[in-house]
Structures are given as structure tokens and as C-alpha cells.
Amino acid sequence: MEKFARLCEGISRASGVIAGIMMLAGLSLVMIEILIRTLFSMTLYITEEFTGYLMVGITFLALAYTLNEKGHIRMVFLHTVLKGRARALLDIYAYAAGLAFSSVITFTTACFFWDSVVLQSRSMQISGTYLAIPQFFMPLGAFVMTLQFAAHLGRSIVRLRTAAGEDRGIESSALGR
Amino acid sequence: MDLLTISLTIFGLLALFLGSGIWVGISLFLVGMAAFSIFTGSPTLKILSNILWNNTSGSTMMALPLFIFMGEILFRSKISENLFKGLSPWMNNFPGRLIHVNIAASALFAAVSGSSAATTATVGKITLPELLKRNYNMSLCLGSLAGAGTLGFLIPPSLVMLVYGIVSGVSIGKLFIAGIIPGVILATAFSLYAMLRCAVNPDLAPRGDLQYGWGDRIKTIPQLLPVLTLILLVLGSIYKGWATPTEAAAVGVIGALFFAAISRSIDGKAFRDAVLGAVKTSCMIMLIVCGASFLSVAVGYLGIPAELTAFISTLGLSKYQLIIILSIMYIILGFMLDGFSMIVMSLPLALPLIKAAGFDPLWFGIYLVIMIEIAQITPPVGFNLFVINGLVDINIFRIALYALPSFIIMLLVTALITVYPEIVLALPNMMIR
């Protein structure tokens, strides 16, 4: 179990790093647009469209990393009140709900992506980009989050059985920074 | 099933999921899915994937991670440290002395950062040790920081305004500009309160051995220049219409990187942490925005907002009565929820009411931001309280008590902008011309 959980953490982190690179790519694209507009009175034409696609990648690829880093907000009253076995049970409930949610999202975004592949949908913008390309990040990111939820759920079940130490911390107070 | 039962079921499910510790974004999706599947015959999954795509693929969204990235860079650089050194000589002669550095530094940092938690953390980590070392009154120090830190959301750029603008369709540029005057009024009110208390009891802010002359003040100007330049770059470009919020955010990031680099206060690790921090926070916000958008489509499809608006209009409430009711509702929500969740969960119901009552949605955006600022300092869920608790290890309920005067000041400013909406609308109206 621990091996699987560590593998998932590695995948989540790699996914988060790719999201970070996409953000830097978006930053570069916007800056290039500003520069060529200011210096040469020209436009790239694709900046708005492609920053939108990059934003899809940033959002979905960072889902699992954010979960792992305790970045998603939740109410933690019950978590702080409960200890030991009760808290492990609450973790199992929350992670099971998360796993169910991310599985549905993976399935529905995979269908959405596949529709675009089959129909060869293209963007209405000047680039005529195959929409399946940016849409691929949706099921990919959702799948990585599903793996991460499965790993957390597995760990919580093991913790319940072995009465091992509690999950490391709860959602950080630096949220929203 | 009648609409009241449906509404109560949706509300009950939401309370159950949120209260039992399921992540806010996921709770919103789950309730939306339940609402669609149980009460409508619509193809839930098709609607879900379309909403996910439409909400994430807009280019305006890129402003979100970029503004957060800018704040993350400044948080890790020496620029914030220089704010304290740069502002101290200017504030030391007022009653309250360096307490005003808390407030002025928060207002200035708020003008380059979009978040109140970032503002509180960045300013607090520099000012609190200095103020407490000089025997300043703990209650005044922490209370002023908790209150002034919330300016991060009101003084533009603001992540909350970005989310409000995206969800409500109000111009983000105008929202940013509309926040300036209320932000300055609020900062001034915090300072006046500190002055008043220290005029009555000067021991709250002891004089100490610090003496500054005009020469010292002028020497500190270069330390303030990076922040002032960034404010001019970001807000000036939006106000003048030279840049979209996304472009202004990109320019702000480059400016922050430049100043952090020349002050040698950012290395590879800090840069990497800033990138990942920005990605993490923007992903958290995006999940909530998408979840709320999905739920609001479900709620709209069921006709709940229209029915609620019709019901409220039959009550014959005046504009001000409606605002008082909404304010009470938001204060209660603020005890339990973060600002982003408050906006996206309440907007589908509140916005039609507000429009029907004749309020400008632009004005309502600023009103909502102040309500969210209040939520930042109300326990048990108040992010500014958490941040200060991390800095000084004092119980959050005690910090909330110290912040009570700021809470009252914010309510008074809310009343002021409600009676005089021109305070909010004057600057954006000038933009049109």
C-alpha cells in the first residue's frame, strides 16, 4: 500500500510541476503579446485562446497536487474534534466521497475528450486547434486525482486497521494566499 | 415535489457535505449532481463536462494564477521587509506611531497582492516582532493587523473581485478601480481608531528611542519605490485601459521578479515554491468556482432564484432592509465559510435580488468584498485569524476579540457605501469617460 501511495504522490507532484510550467508558459505568452503589440503594433492572434487552454491544464493537472498539499479548502471542525479511530473513519468517509467524485469527473471528461477526437472538433478561432488536445488535460488531471484519492483512502484504511498514527495535519492555515 | 422541499433538500445536502468535512469544491459538485439527477431529467454528466470546460478555458482566468504568483514572489522577497523600514519614519510622529505601519504597509501590499491572507502574513511577519519588541499593546497590534490585512481583498488587485467578476459578468477592471476609494477610507478609519485610542492612552504605543527627521524620511523613499512602481504599473495600466487584468497581472509578475532579483531576495528554491504555491491556490479557487457554477446551473434550472426573487419582492422590503438582511446572512456565513465559497454559493440567489432592488452589480461586488473581509476575522473560520495565530501562537478567539473594533469599523464603512454608493461608483464612472 505504502509503495502505491508513494508512487501516487510522485505522479501528483510531477503533475503539479507541469501545471507550474504551464503557468509560466501562459505568463510568457501574455508578455510576448504585450511586447509585440507595443513595439510592432502587431498581435499573435492566439494569445487569448491559448492562455485559456493553458488554464485548463493548470486547473486539472494541479488537482491532485493541491489535494496532496492540503490545498483544497474544507471545514475541519469535526476533524479537529475527533481523534484516533473516529478520525480515521471520518477520513475514510471523506476520501471515499472524493474518490467517487473524481471517478465521475474522470469518466465524464474522458467521454467529452473522446467526443472531440471522434468528431475532430476544432476551435472556432484563427488557429483552428483540435480541441481534443487541450481537452486531454481534463481526464488526465482528473485521473491523477482519482489515483491520489485512492492512495489516501488506502492509507486511511490501513491506519484504521493498524491503529497507526494519524494523517499528517489538516488543511493548512495558509490557504487562500 | 414543491420548490420549497427541493430547496430545503439542496440546502440540507450542502450543509451535510460541508459539515462532514468534504472539500468545499467537491461538496458543491456532489450537491449539483444530486439536484440534477433527482429533480430534473437532464443529462447530468454532459452538463458537467461542458461546465468544467467552459469555466476553465476562459483567458480571463489566467489573471488568477498570475496575481497569486505575484503575491507569492513578494511574500518571499525582501520587498516586504523594506516596507517596514520605509514607512516607519513617516508614521512615528502620529499618535499610535508604528501601529500605522501595520495599516499603511497592509494597504500598500494589498495594492500589489490579491489576497488578504498573503497581506496579513507578509506584513505581520515583519511588523509584529518589531512592535512587540517595542512594548506596543498586544491587542492593538494584533487587532490592527487582522483588520488592515483584510484590505488585501478590497484594494485591487483582488482575487475575490476576479472571482466575483468572472461569476457575475461584471467588468473586472471596473471592480478593481471601484475598490480603491473604499479601501482608502477603510485604511484611514483603521488609522483614526488607532490614533484615538493612543491619544487617550499613549502607553499603548510607547515613544521609545526612535527619532526620525526629514532627512531620514527622504532616505527611505527608495525602499518604498518597488511597491509604488508595481502599484502604478498594475493599477495604472488597468485604469488607463492599456492592459486587461490578465496583462496587468503578467506585467506585475515581471516587475515583482525584477525587484526581487535586484534586491537579491529570490533564489531558485523560492521561485519554485512561488510557482507551486500559485498553482495550488489557483487550483483550489478554480475547483470551487467550477463546483459553484455547476450547482448554480442546477439551482437556476429548477427555477429557485426566480421564485425567491418573486417571494422577496412580495415582502415589500426597502433597499436598505434587504441589505441589512443580506449583511446578517453574510456575517453568519462568514463564521463558517471562506470568502470564495461565500461568493460563489450565494451569488446565484443574491444577485437577482440585488438587481431587482435597483442596486448596481458593480457596487454589490464591493459590498460583497467587505462582507468577505469581515469573514476573514470572524471565528471559527477566519483566515486572517489563522495567519496571525501562526505568527504569534495566540488563541484565534482571543485574536478575534482584538479584531472586534476592526469588525465594527468595517460594518460602519459598509453602511457608508450603502447610503453613498457614489463612493464606490465614482472612479469606475470616470473610466467610462
Interface residues (C-beta under 8 A of the other chain):
Chain A: G16 V17 A19 G20 M23 L24 G26 L27 V30 M31 E33 I34 T47 E48 E49 T51 G52 Y53 L54 M55 V56 I58 T59 F60 A62 L63 Y65 T66 L67 E69 G71 H72 I73 R74 M75 V76 F77 L78 H79 L90 Y93 A94 A97 G98 F101 V104 I105 F107 T108 T109 C111 F112 P134 Q135 M138 S173 A174 L175 G176 R177
Chain B: F17 L18 G19 S20 G21 I22 W23 V24 G25 I26 F29 L30 M33 L45 K46 L48 S49 N50 L52 W53 T56 S57 G58 S59 M61 M62 P65 L66 I68 F69 G71 E72 F75 S115 S116 A117 A118 A121 L159 A243 T246 E247 A250 V251 V253 I254 R272 V275 L276 G277 A278 V279 K280 T281 S282 C283 M284 M286 L287 I288 C290 M336 D338 G339 F340 S341 P380 V381 F383 F386 V387 N389 G390
